[in-house]
Amino acid sequence: MSLKLYKLALKLTEKILIKNPDDYKTYILMARILEELNEIEQAMMAYKMAHKKENLKI
């Protein structure tokens, strides 16, 4: 996938999280996109948020 599509996908996940900030699956998707963009620190933060949000549902 091209770099432009990853950046577009990142913007879409940000919009989804604005509407539903407790959706842990979207945080996981965001983290995977950030990994592909070589934004490792931000990806780790997104994984941590996903873990936090998932534990709130239990």
C-alpha positions as CSV (number, residue, x, y, z in Angstrom):
1,M,0.0,0.0,0.0
2,S,1.3,3.4,-0.7
3,L,2.3,6.0,1.9
4,K,-0.6,8.2,1.0
5,L,-3.2,5.5,1.7
6,Y,-1.7,4.8,5.1
7,K,-1.9,8.5,5.9
8,L,-5.5,8.6,4.7
9,A,-6.3,5.5,6.8
10,L,-4.7,7.2,9.9
11,K,-7.0,10.3,9.4
12,L,-10.0,8.0,9.1
13,T,-9.2,6.2,12.4
14,E,-8.8,9.5,14.1
15,K,-12.2,10.6,13.0
16,I,-13.7,7.3,14.2
17,L,-12.1,7.7,17.6
18,I,-13.5,11.2,17.9
19,K,-17.0,9.7,17.5
20,N,-16.3,6.6,19.6
21,P,-13.3,7.1,21.9
22,D,-13.9,3.8,23.7
23,D,-13.4,1.6,20.6
24,Y,-10.3,-0.4,21.4
25,K,-10.2,-2.1,18.1
26,T,-9.8,1.2,16.3
27,Y,-6.8,2.0,18.6
28,I,-5.3,-1.3,17.5
29,L,-5.9,-0.5,13.8
30,M,-4.3,2.9,14.4
31,A,-1.3,1.3,16.0
32,R,-0.8,-1.0,13.0
33,I,-1.0,1.9,10.6
34,L,1.5,3.9,12.7
35,E,3.9,1.0,12.6
36,E,3.7,1.0,8.8
37,L,4.4,4.7,8.9
38,N,7.4,4.0,11.1
39,E,6.0,5.9,14.0
40,I,6.9,3.3,16.6
41,E,6.5,5.4,19.7
42,Q,3.0,6.6,18.7
43,A,2.1,3.1,17.8
44,M,3.1,1.9,21.3
45,M,0.9,4.6,22.8
46,A,-2.0,3.5,20.7
47,Y,-1.5,-0.1,21.8
48,K,-1.5,1.1,25.4
49,M,-4.7,3.0,24.9
50,A,-6.3,0.0,23.3
51,H,-5.3,-2.1,26.2
52,K,-6.7,0.5,28.6
53,K,-10.0,0.8,26.8
54,E,-10.4,-3.0,26.5
55,N,-9.9,-3.4,30.2
56,L,-12.6,-0.8,30.9
57,K,-15.2,-3.0,29.0
58,I,-14.5,-6.0,31.2
